[in-house]
Amino acid sequence: MELFAAIGFITAGIALIYGTKKRLAWLIDPDESNWIWYSQAFIKKIFGQQFTIYWTYFLGVMFIIFSIIGMVNIMRK
């Protein structure tokens, strides 16, 4: 079960990186009126769009790194 979760988070990380590279609006330019319930809109409202782009790349990379670490730990069991 943990392996499927790790694979899911790797997929999510890849989607974040790919979506940011393709400049998908829902990731890097969300409507600021959604800041209450959508974290990307909150980050954009507080820090601006350029920071949101960097944050989304960072988040995607962190998803992948921590998922790989988790998979290594699962495989060691």
C-alpha positions in Angstrom: 0.0 0.0 0.0 2.8 2.4 0.9 4.4 1.7 -2.5 1.3 2.9 -4.3 1.2 6.1 -2.2 4.9 6.8 -3.1 4.2 6.2 -6.8 1.2 8.5 -6.5 3.3 11.3 -5.0 6.0 10.8 -7.7 3.2 11.2 -10.3 1.9 14.3 -8.5 5.4 15.8 -8.4 5.9 15.2 -12.1 2.5 16.7 -12.8 3.4 19.8 -10.8 6.7 20.3 -12.6 5.2 19.6 -16.1 2.2 21.9 -15.4 4.5 24.7 -14.3 6.8 24.3 -17.3 3.7 24.4 -19.6 2.5 27.5 -17.6 -0.9 26.0 -16.8 -3.0 28.9 -15.3 -4.5 26.8 -12.5 -1.0 26.2 -11.1 0.8 29.5 -11.7 -1.9 32.1 -12.3 -4.9 31.1 -10.3 -7.7 33.6 -9.6 -6.8 35.4 -6.4 -10.4 35.4 -5.2 -9.9 31.7 -4.4 -7.1 32.4 -1.9 -9.3 31.1 1.0 -9.4 27.5 -0.2 -6.7 27.2 -2.9 -3.1 27.3 -1.7 -1.6 28.4 -5.0 -3.9 31.4 -5.1 -3.0 32.2 -1.5 0.7 32.1 -2.3 0.2 34.2 -5.4 -1.8 36.8 -3.4 0.9 37.1 -0.7 4.1 36.7 -2.7 3.3 37.2 -6.3 3.2 35.1 -9.5 7.0 34.7 -9.9 7.3 33.2 -6.4 4.3 30.9 -7.1 6.2 29.5 -10.1 9.3 28.8 -8.1 7.3 27.4 -5.2 5.4 25.0 -7.5 8.7 23.8 -9.0 10.1 23.3 -5.5 7.0 21.5 -4.3 7.1 19.1 -7.3 10.8 18.3 -6.7 10.2 17.7 -3.0 7.3 15.4 -3.8 9.6 13.3 -6.0 12.6 13.3 -3.6 10.6 12.3 -0.5 8.7 9.7 -2.4 11.9 8.1 -3.6 13.3 8.2 -0.1 10.1 6.5 1.1 10.3 3.9 -1.7 13.9 3.1 -0.7 12.8 2.6 2.9 9.9 0.4 1.8 12.2 -1.8 -0.3 14.6 -2.2 2.7 11.9 -3.9 4.8 
